[in-house]
Amino acid sequence: MVNQPYNLPEFPQSGSMTEARAVVFRQPRQLEISQLPIPEPEAGEVLVEIGWCGISTGTERLLWNGDMPAFPGMGYPLVPGYESVGWVRRRGSDCKLAEGDLVFVPGATCFGEVRGLFGGAASKVVVADSRALPISAAIGEQGTLLALAATAHHALRPGPDNTLPELIIGHGVLGRLLARITVALGGTPPIVWETNAGRREGAQSYSVIDPAEDDHQAYNVILDASGDAGLLDTLVARLAKQGEIVLAGFYSEPLSFNFPPAFMREARLRIAAEWQPSDFAAVLSLVESGQLSLDGLITHRVPAEQAADGYQTAFGDPACLKMILDWREKTSC
């Protein structure tokens, strides 16, 4: 899908501070759209007018439910979101970006006492120039998928000494991106397991099957995108000798497995964490060259003012692959 250019309204100057509308989790399961003061950009910073932001059904669900493990900086109230796309509207000195550039923003911490975890679900954000990553105008709202695509690329760890996955668990957005990128990188089209019959549609050059229908017992690389902490023993049983299981989801529950089967296979376990700038650059190149399609992954959209409904749908409707909030519906504060 190619998005038409969007003409932003005049953005009034207001001294050293301005205001942004933002999604705020006051407490778990308590959401409101709040007016929050944000600073004007200083040297090396840009103010970005957000057009769209995605809702993560992994990390943001944990923040919404109150299940996110404790880590430095964790706490409420907070502004969620790390999948935002918008236009540079103002810039401080010493910035490489120009006003009008379309950029991807992986979050912000510009909301004062309200924590930015991860701070992208707002009508405007101020971030370091280096954190606003320029993208092609033709990508438009699909740019909200680039963080997840970069996460998938990081989990795949492509290279001459690394084997791409033969089996992927889960056909949500992350699982689909993992499969699409595997094919785009020249890997053998993987098998994808999906227990939800409604999610088995939409495959592109790979197969999606019910796990009960798969009798293969010797996968060299299995990549789990389900986030299901209870699957390890099942996956170990499908490994080849010295095979590898890659955990690409986020697991809030303790992980465990029976040692003897893993011992017999000399199983390897790898955990994939945050994407790196090189991963983002790699998937952006694949998208812009046409090797990687992001079509069909954004299934639901709501105006930002209806964010409460958007989060409920994102977390509760199995038919929702990716929900995005559209901040363009109301742009003045």
Phi and psi restraints in degrees (value plus and minus 20) as a CYANA .aco file:
   2 VAL   PHI    -122.7   -82.7
   2 VAL   PSI     104.5   144.5
   3 ASN   PHI    -108.4   -68.4
   3 ASN   PSI     120.6   160.6
   4 GLN   PHI     -91.2   -51.2
   4 GLN   PSI     127.5   167.5
   5 PRO   PHI     -77.1   -37.1
   5 PRO   PSI     123.2   163.2
   6 TYR   PHI    -132.6   -92.6
   6 TYR   PSI     103.0   143.0
   7 ASN   PHI    -108.2   -68.2
   7 ASN   PSI      92.9   132.9
   8 LEU   PHI     -95.3   -55.3
   8 LEU   PSI     126.0   166.0
   9 PRO   PHI     -93.4   -53.4
   9 PRO   PSI     148.7   188.7
  10 GLU   PHI     -80.1   -40.1
  10 GLU   PSI     117.5   157.5
  11 PHE   PHI    -129.3   -89.3
  11 PHE   PSI      86.7   126.7
  12 PRO   PHI     -88.6   -48.6
  12 PRO   PSI     122.2   162.2
  13 GLN   PHI     -94.7   -54.7
  13 GLN   PSI     125.3   165.3
  14 SER   PHI    -168.3  -128.3
  14 SER   PSI      20.1    60.1
  15 GLY   PHI      59.6    99.6
  15 GLY   PSI    -163.8  -123.8
  16 SER   PHI    -105.5   -65.5
  16 SER   PSI     -30.6     9.4
  17 MET   PHI    -154.2  -114.2
  17 MET   PSI     131.8   171.8
  18 THR   PHI    -154.5  -114.5
  18 THR   PSI    -191.4  -151.4
  19 GLU   PHI    -148.0  -108.0
  19 GLU   PSI     131.3   171.3
  20 ALA   PHI    -151.2  -111.2
  20 ALA   PSI     124.8   164.8
  21 ARG   PHI    -103.0   -63.0
  21 ARG   PSI     118.6   158.6
  22 ALA   PHI    -166.0  -126.0
  22 ALA   PSI     127.7   167.7
  23 VAL   PHI     -94.0   -54.0
  23 VAL   PSI     106.6   146.6
  24 VAL   PHI    -144.6  -104.6
  24 VAL   PSI     104.8   144.8
  25 PHE   PHI    -109.0   -69.0
  25 PHE   PSI      83.3   123.3
  26 ARG   PHI     -87.9   -47.9
  26 ARG   PSI     -61.0   -21.0
  27 GLN   PHI    -168.8  -128.8
  27 GLN   PSI     151.4   191.4
  28 PRO   PHI     -73.3   -33.3
  28 PRO   PSI     111.1   151.1
  29 ARG   PHI      46.7    86.7
  29 ARG   PSI      -1.9    38.1
  30 GLN   PHI    -141.2  -101.2
  30 GLN   PSI      82.8   122.8
  31 LEU   PHI    -135.1   -95.1
  31 LEU   PSI     121.4   161.4
  32 GLU   PHI    -168.2  -128.2
  32 GLU   PSI     136.5   176.5
  33 ILE   PHI    -115.4   -75.4
  33 ILE   PSI      96.5   136.5
  34 SER   PHI    -136.4   -96.4
  34 SER   PSI     132.9   172.9
  35 GLN   PHI    -108.8   -68.8
  35 GLN   PSI      97.3   137.3
  36 LEU   PHI    -141.6  -101.6
  36 LEU   PSI     116.3   156.3
  37 PRO   PHI     -92.8   -52.8
  37 PRO   PSI     119.5   159.5
  38 ILE   PHI    -152.5  -112.5
  38 ILE   PSI     132.1   172.1
  39 PRO   PHI     -99.4   -59.4
  39 PRO   PSI     141.1   181.1
  40 GLU   PHI     -92.7   -52.7
  40 GLU   PSI     130.0   170.0
  41 PRO   PHI     -86.2   -46.2
  41 PRO   PSI     117.4   157.4
  42 GLU   PHI    -120.8   -80.8
  42 GLU   PSI    -189.1  -149.1
  43 ALA   PHI     -77.4   -37.4
  43 ALA   PSI     111.5   151.5
  44 GLY   PHI      59.1    99.1
  44 GLY   PSI      -9.5    30.5
  45 GLU   PHI    -144.5  -104.5
  45 GLU   PSI     136.3   176.3
  46 VAL   PHI    -151.8  -111.8
  46 VAL   PSI     129.9   169.9
  47 LEU   PHI    -120.7   -80.7
  47 LEU   PSI     105.3   145.3
  48 VAL   PHI    -132.3   -92.3
  48 VAL   PSI     107.6   147.6
  49 GLU   PHI    -107.1   -67.1
  49 GLU   PSI      93.5   133.5
  50 ILE   PHI     -97.6   -57.6
  50 ILE   PSI     112.5   152.5
  51 GLY   PHI    -113.4   -73.4
  51 GLY   PSI     -65.8   -25.8
  52 TRP   PHI    -164.7  -124.7
  52 TRP   PSI     130.6   170.6
  53 CYS   PHI    -160.9  -120.9
  53 CYS   PSI     126.8   166.8
  54 GLY   PHI    -112.8   -72.8
  54 GLY   PSI     138.6   178.6
  55 ILE   PHI    -126.2   -86.2
  55 ILE   PSI     102.6   142.6
  56 SER   PHI    -103.3   -63.3
  56 SER   PSI     106.4   146.4
  57 THR   PHI    -106.5   -66.5
  57 THR   PSI     -16.5    23.5
  58 GLY   PHI    -123.0   -83.0
  58 GLY   PSI    -101.8   -61.8
  59 THR   PHI     -81.0   -41.0
  59 THR   PSI     -66.3   -26.3
  60 GLU   PHI     -88.5   -48.5
  60 GLU   PSI     -49.9    -9.9
  61 ARG   PHI     -82.0   -42.0
  61 ARG   PSI     -59.5   -19.5
  62 LEU   PHI     -84.6   -44.6
  62 LEU   PSI     -60.4   -20.4
  63 LEU   PHI     -85.2   -45.2
  63 LEU   PSI     -61.3   -21.3
  64 TRP   PHI     -84.6   -44.6
  64 TRP   PSI     -64.4   -24.4
  65 ASN   PHI     -99.5   -59.5
  65 ASN   PSI     -34.6     5.4
  66 GLY   PHI      61.7   101.7
  66 GLY   PSI      -0.5    39.5
  67 ASP   PHI    -119.9   -79.9
  67 ASP   PSI     -18.4    21.6
  68 MET   PHI     -85.7   -45.7
  68 MET   PSI     105.6   145.6
  69 PRO   PHI     -78.1   -38.1
  69 PRO   PSI     130.1   170.1
  70 ALA   PHI     -85.8   -45.8
  70 ALA   PSI     116.3   156.3
  71 PHE   PHI    -172.9  -132.9
  71 PHE   PSI     142.9   182.9
  72 PRO   PHI     -75.8   -35.8
  72 PRO   PSI     109.6   149.6
  73 GLY   PHI      72.7   112.7
  73 GLY   PSI     -29.0    11.0
  74 MET   PHI     -93.5   -53.5
  74 MET   PSI     118.2   158.2
  75 GLY   PHI     141.1   181.1
  75 GLY   PSI     147.1   187.1
  76 TYR   PHI    -134.3   -94.3
  76 TYR   PSI     134.0   174.0
  77 PRO   PHI     -93.6   -53.6
  77 PRO   PSI     136.7   176.7
  78 LEU   PHI    -167.0  -127.0
  78 LEU   PSI     135.5   175.5
  79 VAL   PHI    -123.7   -83.7
  79 VAL   PSI      98.5   138.5
  80 PRO   PHI    -103.7   -63.7
  80 PRO   PSI    -195.6  -155.6
  81 GLY   PHI      82.3   122.3
  81 GLY   PSI     107.9   147.9
  82 TYR   PHI    -163.2  -123.2
  82 TYR   PSI       7.0    47.0
  83 GLU   PHI    -153.3  -113.3
  83 GLU   PSI      43.5    83.5
  84 SER   PHI    -132.2   -92.2
  84 SER   PSI     126.5   166.5
  85 VAL   PHI    -152.8  -112.8
  85 VAL   PSI     114.6   154.6
  86 GLY   PHI    -185.2  -145.2
  86 GLY   PSI    -190.6  -150.6
  87 TRP   PHI    -133.5   -93.5
  87 TRP   PSI     117.4   157.4
  88 VAL   PHI     -86.2   -46.2
  88 VAL   PSI     103.2   143.2
  89 ARG   PHI    -129.4   -89.4
  89 ARG   PSI     -53.3   -13.3
  90 ARG   PHI    -164.6  -124.6
  90 ARG   PSI     135.3   175.3
  91 ARG   PHI    -163.2  -123.2
  91 ARG   PSI     124.2   164.2
  92 GLY   PHI    -101.2   -61.2
  92 GLY   PSI    -193.9  -153.9
  93 SER   PHI     -92.6   -52.6
  93 SER   PSI     144.6   184.6
  94 ASP   PHI      40.5    80.5
  94 ASP   PSI      20.9    60.9
  95 CYS   PHI    -134.6   -94.6
  95 CYS   PSI     121.3   161.3
  96 LYS   PHI    -104.2   -64.2
  96 LYS   PSI     -48.1    -8.1
  97 LEU   PHI     -95.1   -55.1
  97 LEU   PSI     132.6   172.6
  98 ALA   PHI    -130.9   -90.9
  98 ALA   PSI     134.0   174.0
  99 GLU   PHI     -80.5   -40.5
  99 GLU   PSI     114.6   154.6
 100 GLY   PHI      78.0   118.0
 100 GLY   PSI     -33.7     6.3
 101 ASP   PHI     -83.2   -43.2
 101 ASP   PSI     118.0   158.0
 102 LEU   PHI    -106.6   -66.6
 102 LEU   PSI     110.1   150.1
 103 VAL   PHI    -156.2  -116.2
 103 VAL   PSI     133.6   173.6
 104 PHE   PHI    -114.3   -74.3
 104 PHE   PSI     115.4   155.4
 105 VAL   PHI    -143.4  -103.4
 105 VAL   PSI      99.3   139.3
 106 PRO   PHI    -107.9   -67.9
 106 PRO   PSI      10.8    50.8
 107 GLY   PHI      95.8   135.8
 107 GLY   PSI     152.8   192.8
 108 ALA   PHI    -176.0  -136.0
 108 ALA   PSI     138.7   178.7
 109 THR   PHI    -149.9  -109.9
 109 THR   PSI      26.1    66.1
 110 CYS   PHI    -125.6   -85.6
 110 CYS   PSI      -1.8    38.2
 111 PHE   PHI    -126.2   -86.2
 111 PHE   PSI       3.0    43.0
 112 GLY   PHI      45.7    85.7
 112 GLY   PSI    -143.9  -103.9
 113 GLU   PHI     -95.3   -55.3
 113 GLU   PSI     -34.3     5.7
 114 VAL   PHI    -105.6   -65.6
 114 VAL   PSI     101.1   141.1
 115 ARG   PHI     -87.4   -47.4
 115 ARG   PSI     126.3   166.3
 116 GLY   PHI    -118.8   -78.8
 116 GLY   PSI      71.2   111.2
 117 LEU   PHI    -145.3  -105.3
 117 LEU   PSI      51.4    91.4
 118 PHE   PHI    -140.5  -100.5
 118 PHE   PSI     -10.8    29.2
 119 GLY   PHI      65.4   105.4
 119 GLY   PSI      -4.7    35.3
 120 GLY   PHI    -116.5   -76.5
 120 GLY   PSI     -31.5     8.5
 121 ALA   PHI    -107.8   -67.8
 121 ALA   PSI      52.8    92.8
 122 ALA   PHI    -172.3  -132.3
 122 ALA   PSI     139.9   179.9
 123 SER   PHI     -94.7   -54.7
 123 SER   PSI     -45.5    -5.5
 124 LYS   PHI    -166.0  -126.0
 124 LYS   PSI     126.0   166.0
 125 VAL   PHI    -160.7  -120.7
 125 VAL   PSI     134.4   174.4
 126 VAL   PHI    -135.2   -95.2
 126 VAL   PSI     104.5   144.5
 127 VAL   PHI    -158.7  -118.7
 127 VAL   PSI     143.9   183.9
 128 ALA   PHI     -82.3   -42.3
 128 ALA   PSI     121.9   161.9
 129 ASP   PHI     -71.6   -31.6
 129 ASP   PSI     -56.4   -16.4
 130 SER   PHI     -92.3   -52.3
 130 SER   PSI     -38.4     1.6
 131 ARG   PHI    -111.6   -71.6
 131 ARG   PSI     -31.2     8.8
 132 ALA   PHI    -114.7   -74.7
 132 ALA   PSI      91.3   131.3
 133 LEU   PHI    -120.6   -80.6
 133 LEU   PSI      97.2   137.2
 134 PRO   PHI     -86.2   -46.2
 134 PRO   PSI     120.1   160.1
 135 ILE   PHI    -154.6  -114.6
 135 ILE   PSI     142.7   182.7
 136 SER   PHI     -85.6   -45.6
 136 SER   PSI     120.5   160.5
 137 ALA   PHI     -81.0   -41.0
 137 ALA   PSI     -48.4    -8.4
 138 ALA   PHI     -87.0   -47.0
 138 ALA   PSI     -41.8    -1.8
 139 ILE   PHI     -91.9   -51.9
 139 ILE   PSI     -57.7   -17.7
 140 GLY   PHI      33.0    73.0
 140 GLY   PSI    -153.6  -113.6
 141 GLU   PHI     -82.5   -42.5
 141 GLU   PSI     -43.4    -3.4
 142 GLN   PHI     -87.0   -47.0
 142 GLN   PSI     -33.6     6.4
 143 GLY   PHI     -80.7   -40.7
 143 GLY   PSI     -42.6    -2.6
 144 THR   PHI     -83.0   -43.0
 144 THR   PSI     -36.5     3.5
 145 LEU   PHI    -109.8   -69.8
 145 LEU   PSI     -26.6    13.4
 146 LEU   PHI     -88.3   -48.3
 146 LEU   PSI     -53.1   -13.1
 147 ALA   PHI     -84.6   -44.6
 147 ALA   PSI     -62.3   -22.3
 148 LEU   PHI     -88.3   -48.3
 148 LEU   PSI     -57.6   -17.6
 149 ALA   PHI     -83.6   -43.6
 149 ALA   PSI     -60.5   -20.5
 150 ALA   PHI     -86.2   -46.2
 150 ALA   PSI     -56.6   -16.6
 151 THR   PHI     -81.5   -41.5
 151 THR   PSI     -62.8   -22.8
 152 ALA   PHI     -82.8   -42.8
 152 ALA   PSI     -64.7   -24.7
 153 HIS   PHI     -80.6   -40.6
 153 HIS   PSI     -60.9   -20.9
 154 HIS   PHI     -84.5   -44.5
 154 HIS   PSI     -58.8   -18.8
 155 ALA   PHI     -87.6   -47.6
 155 ALA   PSI     -54.9   -14.9
 156 LEU   PHI     -90.4   -50.4
 156 LEU   PSI     -52.7   -12.7
 157 ARG   PHI      29.1    69.1
 157 ARG   PSI      36.8    76.8
 158 PRO   PHI     -86.4   -46.4
 158 PRO   PSI     127.9   167.9
 159 GLY   PHI     147.5   187.5
 159 GLY   PSI     152.2   192.2
 160 PRO   PHI     -84.0   -44.0
 160 PRO   PSI     -45.9    -5.9
 161 ASP   PHI    -125.1   -85.1
 161 ASP   PSI     -10.6    29.4
 162 ASN   PHI    -142.3  -102.3
 162 ASN   PSI     108.4   148.4
 163 THR   PHI    -107.2   -67.2
 163 THR   PSI     112.4   152.4
 164 LEU   PHI     -93.3   -53.3
 164 LEU   PSI     136.8   176.8
 165 PRO   PHI     -87.7   -47.7
 165 PRO   PSI     125.2   165.2
 166 GLU   PHI    -117.7   -77.7
 166 GLU   PSI     -44.8    -4.8
 167 LEU   PHI    -154.2  -114.2
 167 LEU   PSI     110.4   150.4
 168 ILE   PHI    -139.9   -99.9
 168 ILE   PSI     115.3   155.3
 169 ILE   PHI    -121.5   -81.5
 169 ILE   PSI      97.8   137.8
 170 GLY   PHI      83.0   123.0
 170 GLY   PSI     111.1   151.1
 171 HIS   PHI    -137.8   -97.8
 171 HIS   PSI      19.6    59.6
 172 GLY   PHI     -98.8   -58.8
 172 GLY   PSI    -182.9  -142.9
 173 VAL   PHI     -82.5   -42.5
 173 VAL   PSI     -65.7   -25.7
 174 LEU   PHI     -83.0   -43.0
 174 LEU   PSI     -65.0   -25.0
 175 GLY   PHI     -80.4   -40.4
 175 GLY   PSI     -60.8   -20.8
 176 ARG   PHI     -85.6   -45.6
 176 ARG   PSI     -60.5   -20.5
 177 LEU   PHI     -87.0   -47.0
 177 LEU   PSI     -59.9   -19.9
 178 LEU   PHI     -79.2   -39.2
 178 LEU   PSI     -65.1   -25.1
 179 ALA   PHI     -87.3   -47.3
 179 ALA   PSI     -63.8   -23.8
 180 ARG   PHI     -84.0   -44.0
 180 ARG   PSI     -62.5   -22.5
 181 ILE   PHI     -89.3   -49.3
 181 ILE   PSI     -57.2   -17.2
 182 THR   PHI     -75.7   -35.7
 182 THR   PSI     -66.2   -26.2
 183 VAL   PHI     -87.3   -47.3
 183 VAL   PSI     -61.9   -21.9
 184 ALA   PHI     -82.2   -42.2
 184 ALA   PSI     -50.0   -10.0
 185 LEU   PHI    -106.6   -66.6
 185 LEU   PSI     -17.2    22.8
 186 GLY   PHI      72.5   112.5
 186 GLY   PSI     -10.2    29.8
 187 GLY   PHI     -96.2   -56.2
 187 GLY   PSI     143.0   183.0
 188 THR   PHI     -84.8   -44.8
 188 THR   PSI     111.8   151.8
 189 PRO   PHI     -72.2   -32.2
 189 PRO   PSI     103.1   143.1
 190 PRO   PHI     -99.6   -59.6
 190 PRO   PSI     145.1   185.1
 191 ILE   PHI    -109.2   -69.2
 191 ILE   PSI     119.1   159.1
 192 VAL   PHI    -140.0  -100.0
 192 VAL   PSI     108.1   148.1
 193 TRP   PHI    -109.7   -69.7
 193 TRP   PSI     115.6   155.6
 194 GLU   PHI    -168.9  -128.9
 194 GLU   PSI     101.6   141.6
 195 THR   PHI    -101.3   -61.3
 195 THR   PSI     -43.5    -3.5
 196 ASN   PHI    -105.9   -65.9
 196 ASN   PSI      93.3   133.3
 197 ALA   PHI     -78.7   -38.7
 197 ALA   PSI     -54.9   -14.9
 198 GLY   PHI     -87.7   -47.7
 198 GLY   PSI     -37.6     2.4
 199 ARG   PHI    -119.7   -79.7
 199 ARG   PSI     -15.3    24.7
 200 ARG   PHI    -101.6   -61.6
 200 ARG   PSI     -28.4    11.6
 201 GLU   PHI    -102.8   -62.8
 201 GLU   PSI     144.2   184.2
 202 GLY   PHI      71.8   111.8
 202 GLY   PSI      -9.3    30.7
 203 ALA   PHI     -89.1   -49.1
 203 ALA   PSI     126.3   166.3
 204 GLN   PHI    -146.1  -106.1
 204 GLN   PSI      80.3   120.3
 205 SER   PHI      46.9    86.9
 205 SER   PSI       2.7    42.7
 206 TYR   PHI    -166.6  -126.6
 206 TYR   PSI     150.6   190.6
 207 SER   PHI    -129.1   -89.1
 207 SER   PSI     119.1   159.1
 208 VAL   PHI    -138.5   -98.5
 208 VAL   PSI     104.8   144.8
 209 ILE   PHI    -156.0  -116.0
 209 ILE   PSI     142.1   182.1
 210 ASP   PHI     -91.5   -51.5
 210 ASP   PSI     111.4   151.4
 211 PRO   PHI     -73.1   -33.1
 211 PRO   PSI     -51.5   -11.5
 212 ALA   PHI     -85.3   -45.3
 212 ALA   PSI     -38.8     1.2
 213 GLU   PHI    -111.3   -71.3
 213 GLU   PSI     -22.1    17.9
 214 ASP   PHI    -122.4   -82.4
 214 ASP   PSI      99.6   139.6
 215 ASP   PHI    -129.7   -89.7
 215 ASP   PSI     -11.0    29.0
 216 HIS   PHI     -91.5   -51.5
 216 HIS   PSI     117.9   157.9
 217 GLN   PHI    -143.2  -103.2
 217 GLN   PSI      -7.5    32.5
 218 ALA   PHI    -163.8  -123.8
 218 ALA   PSI      38.2    78.2
 219 TYR   PHI     -98.9   -58.9
 219 TYR   PSI     114.7   154.7
 220 ASN   PHI     -98.0   -58.0
 220 ASN   PSI     -57.9   -17.9
 221 VAL   PHI    -155.0  -115.0
 221 VAL   PSI     103.2   143.2
 222 ILE   PHI    -136.9   -96.9
 222 ILE   PSI     109.8   149.8
 223 LEU   PHI    -137.9   -97.9
 223 LEU   PSI      99.2   139.2
 224 ASP   PHI    -115.9   -75.9
 224 ASP   PSI      96.8   136.8
 225 ALA   PHI    -131.2   -91.2
 225 ALA   PSI      -4.6    35.4
 226 SER   PHI    -108.4   -68.4
 226 SER   PSI     -47.4    -7.4
 227 GLY   PHI      53.9    93.9
 227 GLY   PSI      -8.5    31.5
 228 ASP   PHI    -104.6   -64.6
 228 ASP   PSI      92.0   132.0
 229 ALA   PHI     -90.5   -50.5
 229 ALA   PSI     -32.5     7.5
 230 GLY   PHI    -117.0   -77.0
 230 GLY   PSI      -9.1    30.9
 231 LEU   PHI    -114.8   -74.8
 231 LEU   PSI     -29.7    10.3
 232 LEU   PHI     -78.2   -38.2
 232 LEU   PSI     -65.0   -25.0
 233 ASP   PHI     -81.9   -41.9
 233 ASP   PSI     -59.0   -19.0
 234 THR   PHI     -81.9   -41.9
 234 THR   PSI     -61.3   -21.3
 235 LEU   PHI     -93.5   -53.5
 235 LEU   PSI     -59.0   -19.0
 236 VAL   PHI     -78.4   -38.4
 236 VAL   PSI     -58.6   -18.6
 237 ALA   PHI     -85.2   -45.2
 237 ALA   PSI     -37.3     2.7
 238 ARG   PHI    -122.1   -82.1
 238 ARG   PSI     -15.6    24.4
 239 LEU   PHI    -102.4   -62.4
 239 LEU   PSI     125.9   165.9
 240 ALA   PHI     -97.5   -57.5
 240 ALA   PSI     148.9   188.9
 241 LYS   PHI     -77.0   -37.0
 241 LYS   PSI     109.7   149.7
 242 GLN   PHI      41.1    81.1
 242 GLN   PSI       7.5    47.5
 243 GLY   PHI     -94.2   -54.2
 243 GLY   PSI     147.8   187.8
 244 GLU   PHI    -144.7  -104.7
 244 GLU   PSI     116.5   156.5
 245 ILE   PHI    -128.9   -88.9
 245 ILE   PSI     106.6   146.6
 246 VAL   PHI    -128.7   -88.7
 246 VAL   PSI     104.1   144.1
 247 LEU   PHI    -114.8   -74.8
 247 LEU   PSI      87.4   127.4
 248 ALA   PHI    -125.6   -85.6
 248 ALA   PSI     -28.2    11.8
 249 GLY   PHI    -108.7   -68.7
 249 GLY   PSI    -194.1  -154.1
 250 PHE   PHI    -135.4   -95.4
 250 PHE   PSI     109.5   149.5
 251 TYR   PHI    -136.1   -96.1
 251 TYR   PSI      92.2   132.2
 252 SER   PHI    -105.7   -65.7
 252 SER   PSI     -36.8     3.2
 253 GLU   PHI    -118.1   -78.1
 253 GLU   PSI     133.9   173.9
 254 PRO   PHI     -81.0   -41.0
 254 PRO   PSI     124.0   164.0
 255 LEU   PHI    -120.7   -80.7
 255 LEU   PSI     120.8   160.8
 256 SER   PHI    -170.2  -130.2
 256 SER   PSI     139.9   179.9
 257 PHE   PHI    -175.5  -135.5
 257 PHE   PSI     138.3   178.3
 258 ASN   PHI     -96.5   -56.5
 258 ASN   PSI     108.4   148.4
 259 PHE   PHI     -91.7   -51.7
 259 PHE   PSI     -64.4   -24.4
 260 PRO   PHI     -74.8   -34.8
 260 PRO   PSI     -66.9   -26.9
 261 PRO   PHI     -82.3   -42.3
 261 PRO   PSI     -58.1   -18.1
 262 ALA   PHI     -86.9   -46.9
 262 ALA   PSI     -57.9   -17.9
 263 PHE   PHI     -81.6   -41.6
 263 PHE   PSI     -65.3   -25.3
 264 MET   PHI     -83.5   -43.5
 264 MET   PSI     -50.2   -10.2
 265 ARG   PHI    -115.4   -75.4
 265 ARG   PSI     -23.9    16.1
 266 GLU   PHI      30.0    70.0
 266 GLU   PSI      29.2    69.2
 267 ALA   PHI     -86.1   -46.1
 267 ALA   PSI     126.2   166.2
 268 ARG   PHI    -133.5   -93.5
 268 ARG   PSI     123.4   163.4
 269 LEU   PHI    -144.8  -104.8
 269 LEU   PSI     107.6   147.6
 270 ARG   PHI    -147.8  -107.8
 270 ARG   PSI     119.7   159.7
 271 ILE   PHI    -130.8   -90.8
 271 ILE   PSI     107.0   147.0
 272 ALA   PHI    -118.2   -78.2
 272 ALA   PSI     107.1   147.1
 273 ALA   PHI    -126.8   -86.8
 273 ALA   PSI    -159.2  -119.2
 274 GLU   PHI     -91.9   -51.9
 274 GLU   PSI     127.8   167.8
 275 TRP   PHI     -89.4   -49.4
 275 TRP   PSI     136.7   176.7
 276 GLN   PHI    -134.3   -94.3
 276 GLN   PSI     142.8   182.8
 277 PRO   PHI     -72.1   -32.1
 277 PRO   PSI     -55.6   -15.6
 278 SER   PHI     -85.3   -45.3
 278 SER   PSI     -53.5   -13.5
 279 ASP   PHI     -87.5   -47.5
 279 ASP   PSI     -62.6   -22.6
 280 PHE   PHI     -81.9   -41.9
 280 PHE   PSI     -65.7   -25.7
 281 ALA   PHI     -81.4   -41.4
 281 ALA   PSI     -58.8   -18.8
 282 ALA   PHI     -86.3   -46.3
 282 ALA   PSI     -65.9   -25.9
 283 VAL   PHI     -93.7   -53.7
 283 VAL   PSI     -53.1   -13.1
 284 LEU   PHI     -81.4   -41.4
 284 LEU   PSI     -60.4   -20.4
 285 SER   PHI     -83.6   -43.6
 285 SER   PSI     -61.7   -21.7
 286 LEU   PHI     -83.6   -43.6
 286 LEU   PSI     -60.6   -20.6
 287 VAL   PHI     -87.5   -47.5
 287 VAL   PSI     -68.4   -28.4
 288 GLU   PHI     -88.7   -48.7
 288 GLU   PSI     -44.2    -4.2
 289 SER   PHI    -106.1   -66.1
 289 SER   PSI     -28.2    11.8
 290 GLY   PHI      66.3   106.3
 290 GLY   PSI     -17.4    22.6
 291 GLN   PHI     -96.0   -56.0
 291 GLN   PSI     -46.3    -6.3
 292 LEU   PHI    -142.1  -102.1
 292 LEU   PSI     101.4   141.4
 293 SER   PHI    -116.8   -76.8
 293 SER   PSI     117.6   157.6
 294 LEU   PHI    -124.5   -84.5
 294 LEU   PSI     -11.6    28.4
 295 ASP   PHI     -85.2   -45.2
 295 ASP   PSI     126.9   166.9
 296 GLY   PHI      59.3    99.3
 296 GLY   PSI     -17.4    22.6
 297 LEU   PHI    -115.4   -75.4
 297 LEU   PSI     -52.2   -12.2
 298 ILE   PHI    -106.0   -66.0
 298 ILE   PSI      90.6   130.6
 299 THR   PHI    -127.0   -87.0
 299 THR   PSI     -40.0     0.0
 300 HIS   PHI    -158.2  -118.2
 300 HIS   PSI     124.7   164.7
 301 ARG   PHI    -161.8  -121.8
 301 ARG   PSI     121.2   161.2
 302 VAL   PHI    -160.8  -120.8
 302 VAL   PSI     131.5   171.5
 303 PRO   PHI     -79.1   -39.1
 303 PRO   PSI     127.8   167.8
 304 ALA   PHI     -76.5   -36.5
 304 ALA   PSI     -51.5   -11.5
 305 GLU   PHI     -83.8   -43.8
 305 GLU   PSI     -38.1     1.9
 306 GLN   PHI    -122.8   -82.8
 306 GLN   PSI      10.6    50.6
 307 ALA   PHI     -77.8   -37.8
 307 ALA   PSI     -56.8   -16.8
 308 ALA   PHI     -78.4   -38.4
 308 ALA   PSI     -64.5   -24.5
 309 ASP   PHI     -85.8   -45.8
 309 ASP   PSI     -57.7   -17.7
 310 GLY   PHI     -81.8   -41.8
 310 GLY   PSI     -63.1   -23.1
 311 TYR   PHI     -87.5   -47.5
 311 TYR   PSI     -59.1   -19.1
 312 GLN   PHI     -82.2   -42.2
 312 GLN   PSI     -62.9   -22.9
 313 THR   PHI     -87.5   -47.5
 313 THR   PSI     -64.3   -24.3
 314 ALA   PHI     -78.7   -38.7
 314 ALA   PSI     -59.4   -19.4
 315 PHE   PHI    -111.5   -71.5
 315 PHE   PSI     -37.6     2.4
 316 GLY   PHI    -136.7   -96.7
 316 GLY   PSI     -32.7     7.3
 317 ASP   PHI    -126.6   -86.6
 317 ASP   PSI      91.7   131.7
 318 PRO   PHI     -80.4   -40.4
 318 PRO   PSI     -41.7    -1.7
 319 ALA   PHI     -97.3   -57.3
 319 ALA   PSI     -31.5     8.5
 320 CYS   PHI    -107.4   -67.4
 320 CYS   PSI      92.3   132.3
 321 LEU   PHI    -103.9   -63.9
 321 LEU   PSI     -77.8   -37.8
 322 LYS   PHI    -157.4  -117.4
 322 LYS   PSI     104.4   144.4
 323 MET   PHI    -119.8   -79.8
 323 MET   PSI     113.7   153.7
 324 ILE   PHI    -142.6  -102.6
 324 ILE   PSI     127.5   167.5
 325 LEU   PHI    -117.3   -77.3
 325 LEU   PSI     110.9   150.9
 326 ASP   PHI    -121.2   -81.2
 326 ASP   PSI      89.3   129.3
 327 TRP   PHI    -105.2   -65.2
 327 TRP   PSI     -24.1    15.9
 328 ARG   PHI     -97.3   -57.3
 328 ARG   PSI     -32.4     7.6
 329 GLU   PHI     -84.0   -44.0
 329 GLU   PSI     -47.7    -7.7
 330 LYS   PHI    -169.2  -129.2
 330 LYS   PSI      93.3   133.3
 331 THR   PHI    -131.4   -91.4
 331 THR   PSI     -27.6    12.4
 332 SER   PHI    -122.9   -82.9
 332 SER   PSI     129.1   169.1
